[in-house]
């Protein structure tokens, strides 16, 4: 598939706006929408609970979606649990594991609140939380790795949603394994943008949402649970479909993943996610990376020459993803975003659910442009021209 032109042809919204808010949610191609519509219009039935033909067809499509996810991250289908989103997945890890008072959980200062708050709350159970600190302009302090010593669980993101920094996940994971700690990866900003391989990462848990990089529907996410750690986990919810047997005195959980998916799942969402992963595979993840790298370099090169503009994240672009967070001196980030919006450019503004790193950098928030393979050089140049004009106005 030729990008970005062929992808844009499948997404009508790209003809109306310059959509640069992909870290929040990505636009959805027509083939993915069509897969969801087919389920609702042609074979809608509940899964796993019926012998009629619609239920059987829905169950097959649901299972095939799980297999597609497993292939996408190099896991087995039995290690793939469908959840609502990354936030739910990470809460399942925090709530499902058993922690004793004095256990140590390690995370980083670059995390989204979803990979911070569920583990911060464990302090109420006597758990000690340690944080790998960041330094300006928004990268990890390499001297902090010693904090992993004695950890029970280490959790970090692959890519900072607020700064675009690519974290040293391999190094963090190796340090966690050396300590015998469990290792959890928040791949919300990585899935659909870079290759994911849970075996190479050596992680015990990995979480991502379907609506971001994969360009799938909202309301569907994935929690990978490595087979060897599944017996350490308790499901956060119980109900229909999650048990093998129930009596008045107890119950027996169904095997993973079904024991962690009570109730009717988001069937259409899972099928849509499967279609989205097919679409990503058709594009080729290397082509996605190439387009995003092109736009990232263009953006930081231009911003570096504009007075009053500061951009954050790694200065080594091989460790900077297609998420560009910046400020314009003397202007509120929301005001800058509003000006861009009047020109049809969609960006995000604020603290991006990442207050710890914003406080470290002593800023209330940033403007964030985030890219996908359907974004173009022309869109980036338009954004840069407007920001440059705003800067000139400030210079007055």
Secondary structure, 3 states (H helix, E strand, C coil): CCCCHHHHHCCHHHHCCEECECCCCCCCCHHHHHHHHHHHHHCCCCCCCCCCHHHHHHHHHHHHHHHHHHHHHCCCHHHEEEECCHHHHHHHHHHHCCCCCCCEEEEECCCCHHHCHHHHHHHHHCCEEEEECEECCCEECHHHHHHHCCCCEEEEECECCCCCEECCHHHHHHHHHHCCCEEEEECCCCECCECCCHHHHCCCEEEEECCCCCCCCCCCEEEEECHHHHHHCCCCCCCCCCEEEEECCEEEECCCCHHHCCCCCCHHHHHHHHHHHHHHHHHCHHHHHHHHHHHHHHHHHHHCCCCCEEECCCCCHHHECCEEEEEECCCCHHHHHHHHHHCCEECEEECCCCHHHHHHCCCCCEEEEECCCCCCHHHHHHHHHHHHHHHHHHHC
